[in-house]
Amino acid sequence: MSATPLRVAVAGVTGRMGRLIAEQVLAAPDLQLVAALAREGNAAVGSPLGDLRIAPDQPDQLGDAQVLIDFTRVNATLAHLESCQASGCAMVIGTTGFSAVEMARIHEAAQQLPILWAPNTSLGVAVVMELLRQAGQRLGPDYDVEIVEAHHRHKVDAPSGTALQMGEVVAAARGHALRDAAVLSREGQTGPRPRGAIGFAAVRGGAIIGDHQVMFCGEHEVIEIAHRSSSRAHYASGALAAARFVQRQRPGLYSMADVVAAMGSQAGAAR
């Protein structure tokens, strides 16, 4: 007898990521799409998606979902957080741009729910984060760190959440907080580069899906660790892997690093 499919709700199904995630859920034999949500008033509300109809994004629309995948906007995600707390539904959050106060709200909810928050759900990016941690530990402050990211013209926050997470990983590996090292912009007579700074540059244009490059610049060499997306499909498949993972966990705040570690453990056990 086959296992009961994991019941999944997807928010923002009319967006680039939401639609792709919903389509992948519909195609996965171990998953069942039980709610497809769009902003109330969206012209797509009521239109078919698989065996469902797209529903208005309201607190009572999660149904019997076991996990909600949310790639929307900050205010919508925080509203979904309350709905999930009321229903006991786990969450995968791919939304970026949260303030410190808003992130504290997510941490608070994670005391009740298993929540996975990832600025980037690519499994490849999760591996890149581990490479950055190692580089940050082993390359000292004589190596200047610069992070360059590029996204499409419609992205509303900068630097990207992924770029900031990359900076946090490197900063932590060097024993300090990103807020003490980040240089988010440069203009005019900036003076010499501060020792230990982590610089950021953001490019916005066209239909660039998402490129990230971290440079460790020494006196005689430059080490580059980069990730470039050729489609959004890997973000969606990573989100599904995150949903499968987080629904099995105790309350807490998880990351894609936890997903990759669990997948590695499963692969090792299968050998």
C-alpha positions, 0 to 999 in steps of 0.5 A: 500500500502506498503512503498517504500523500503529503497535503500541501497548500501553496500561496501566491499561485499566480506569481512566478514561483507560486505557479511553478511550485503548484505545478510541481506539487501536482506532478509529484506522486507523494504530494497532494495540492489541497489549497491554491491561494491568490490575493483576494481580487486577483482575476485568477481566483476561481479558475481551475488548477488541477482538481482545485479552483484557485481560492482567495487568500483568506485565513480559513482557506488552508483546509487540511493542509499539513504544510504551506509553501509561501513565496509571496510578500512580507505582509502576506507571509506574516498573515499566513503565519497566523493562519498556520499557527491557528491550524497547526500547519507547517510552513516553508517560507521563501519570502525575503525582505523581512525587518529584524522585528518581522524575523523575530515574529517568525522565530516566535511562531517557530516555537509552536510550528516547524518553519523552514525559512530560506531566502533561496530554496536551491539545493545547490545554493545550500551547498554553496553556503557550506563552501562559503563557510569553509572559505570564510574560516580558512581565508583570513581578513587579508582576503577582501570579500565582495558579494555581487548579485543580479536579478530581474527588474521586478525584484523589490528588495536589495541586496537579495536575501540570498546575498545577505545570507551569504554575507552572514555565513562568511561573517559568522565564519570569521567570528563577527556579525554581518552588521559590523562588516557590511558595506551595502553601497559605495558612492563618491570619495569613500576612502580606502576599503576597511579591513574585514569589510564585506561589500555588496553590489546589486544589479537589476535588469531584464529577466535575470533569474538570479546570479550570485558571486562571492569574491575572496580577493587576496594580494596575489589571487582571487577565489570566486564562489558563484551560483547562477540560475538558468531557470526557476525549476530548481527553486521549486524542486528545492521548495518541495524537498523543504516541504517534505523535510519540515513537515516531519520536524518538531517546532523550530526554525530550519534552513535548507542546510538542514534539508541537505544534511538530511538528504546526505544522511539518507543517501549514506544510509542507503549505501 
